[in-house]
Amino acid sequence: MTSRTVVQIVPAQEVTEGAGVRVFRSIGTLPRRNLDPFLMLDQFNTDNPDDYIAGFPDHPHRGFNTFTYMLDGHMRHRDSMNNQGDLGPGGAQWMKAGSGVIHSEMPQQESGRMRGFQLWINLPADQKMTPPEYQDVRARSIPESAENGAAVRVIAGNFNHLQGPVSDPNTAFIFLDVTLENGKNFVQPLPEAHTAFVYTFEGATRIGEHLLNERQLAVLDKGERVTVTASKDHTRFLLVAGRAIGEPIVQYGPFVMNTRDEIEQALADFRDGKLVLTKATMVNY
């Protein structure tokens, strides 16, 4: 089997989102605008409520999926389709914005740690104007494996005969949260053509000759498997992969379409109160 190598290391950059939330962005920055099918990766990680208390008040999306994974803290999701989601430690949510959603994600705590990730995943052209959907994933529904020095939470995709509860038929999305003992190897087969990356958020990892410290993302070349080695105690990382869509990406803030004209239409629809057209569905796990 061919092993994947590192083609780029992207350090996360501090940015402010929502009403003043401090996040660390890797995909979606100048060094890496996107990584088809992935459009953005933000990590939030703070004990200071001033960094998160303002939250993410009502804002629109069209043309892509948002995926949020919580490690610590408590957020509440509400949207224009009357969905409500309760995001707690270890839980996740998947929202297909499709033709248009207005939603909020607001902290349900005034102190303590808030830590997790939000990943944006593109939709193909024939799916961008389809009805929105929402999937709320409870922590207890996420399978876990612990062996050979690796503890793995399987949020999407398959690992060691465990299937994650989140699925995306457009990209065959894989999302693993891996905790690895120092000096141990983690080996995972991947579809050869899938786009893939590793994001280290605790400790340090090594992929071949490349060392990844905290808040660094490694873009991987094509191949049939990836091997990640822990280089410090308390090492933890994400392994994420998905099938590229291979279509033009035109993004303007919260709208991701295929052409500039479609972006102009999204802006006009939002301005005229026509962004939200359909009733979403919600799945609870």
Secondary structure, 3 states (H helix, E strand, C coil): CCECCEEEEEECEEEEECCCEEEEECCCECCECCECCEEEEEEEEECCHHHCCCCEEEEEEECEEEEEEEEECCEEEEECCCCEEEECCCCEEEEECCCCEEEEEEECCCCCCEEEEEEEEECCHHHCCCCCEEEEECHHHCCEEEECCEEEEEEECEECCEECCECCCCCCCEEEEEEECCCCEEEEECCCCCEEEEEEEECCEEECCEEECCCEEEEECCCCEEEEEECCCCEEEEEEEECCCCCCCEEECCEEECCHHHHHHHHHHHHCCCCCCCCCEEEEC
